[in-house]
Amino acid sequence: MEKEEKKYTCNECSDNCECDEHCDHNHDGANDGPIIVEMEALDGEKVKVEIVATFDDSGKTYAIANDLGNNDNSYIFEVRTTKDGDMLISIEDEKEFERLCKVVDELSNNS
């Protein structure tokens, strides 16, 4: 896993809508299409990722995202539910990030 400083900027749902900061469409897993999210790096570069899995750990929900432009890059984000919908939050704490990488490795080995 790679730690990448990115922030949630928009969501492109399976209906191919162009969403702004949040999306009113249903992204609760009810559709069978992939969830593609466009992220913005600190340098302004846009990166599209696909949410491939979510998992719960220590009372929080996390998402695993694969970089669609570079298959070697995967990311872990915390998923926070707000009044505007689910938001992907970068993991700032290095120890938490390292712990989550181990959790993801264990999940991968068990599947």
C-alpha positions in Angstrom: 0.0 0.0 0.0 1.1 3.5 -0.7 0.4 6.5 1.4 -0.8 9.3 -0.8 -1.9 12.7 0.2 -5.2 13.1 -1.7 -8.5 14.6 -1.0 -12.0 13.7 -2.2 -13.1 16.1 -4.9 -15.8 14.4 -7.0 -17.4 11.1 -7.8 -18.3 9.5 -11.1 -21.0 7.0 -10.5 -22.0 4.0 -12.6 -24.7 6.2 -14.3 -21.7 8.2 -15.8 -22.9 11.4 -14.1 -20.4 14.2 -13.5 -20.8 14.9 -9.8 -19.4 17.9 -7.9 -18.3 17.8 -4.3 -21.0 15.2 -3.4 -23.3 13.0 -5.2 -27.0 12.5 -4.6 -26.9 9.1 -6.3 -27.1 5.8 -4.4 -23.6 4.6 -3.6 -24.5 2.1 -0.9 -23.5 -0.9 -2.9 -27.0 -1.4 -4.4 -25.7 -1.0 -7.9 -23.5 -3.6 -9.5 -21.2 -1.2 -11.3 -17.8 -0.1 -10.0 -17.4 3.0 -7.9 -14.9 5.3 -9.6 -13.7 8.3 -7.7 -11.5 11.1 -9.0 -9.0 12.3 -6.5 -6.8 15.3 -6.5 -3.2 15.1 -5.3 -1.6 18.0 -3.4 0.2 18.9 -6.7 -3.2 19.2 -8.4 -2.9 16.1 -10.5 -6.2 14.2 -11.0 -6.1 10.5 -10.3 -9.1 8.1 -10.9 -9.4 5.2 -8.5 -11.8 2.3 -8.1 -13.1 1.4 -4.7 -12.5 -2.3 -4.6 -13.3 -3.1 -1.0 -14.4 -1.7 2.3 -13.7 -3.1 5.8 -14.4 -2.1 9.4 -11.6 -1.9 12.0 -11.5 -0.3 15.4 -15.0 1.2 15.0 -14.2 2.9 11.7 -14.9 2.0 8.1 -12.1 2.1 5.5 -12.0 1.8 1.7 -9.3 0.2 -0.4 -8.9 2.0 -3.8 -6.9 0.9 -6.8 -5.3 3.6 -9.0 -6.8 3.1 -12.5 -3.9 4.8 -14.2 -1.2 2.8 -12.4 -2.1 -0.8 -11.4 0.8 -0.9 -8.9 -0.8 1.8 -6.6 -3.5 1.1 -4.1 -4.7 3.4 -1.3 -6.5 3.1 2.0 -8.9 5.8 3.0 -11.2 6.3 6.0 -14.8 6.5 5.0 -16.7 9.1 7.0 -20.4 9.6 6.6 -21.5 13.2 6.7 -24.9 14.9 6.1 -23.7 15.4 2.5 -22.8 11.7 2.0 -19.7 9.5 2.4 -16.4 11.2 2.2 -12.9 9.6 1.7 -10.4 10.9 4.2 -6.6 10.4 3.9 -5.0 8.5 6.8 -2.7 11.1 8.4 -1.4 9.1 11.3 1.6 7.0 10.2 1.1 4.4 12.9 -2.6 4.0 12.0 -1.6 3.7 8.3 1.0 1.0 9.0 -1.5 -0.9 11.2 -4.2 -0.7 8.4 -1.7 -2.0 5.8 -1.2 -5.1 8.0 -5.0 -5.5 8.3 -5.3 -5.3 4.5 -2.5 -7.8 4.0 -4.2 -10.2 6.4 -7.6 -9.7 4.6 -5.8 -10.4 1.3 -4.2 -13.6 2.6 -7.5 -14.9 3.9 -9.4 -14.5 0.7 
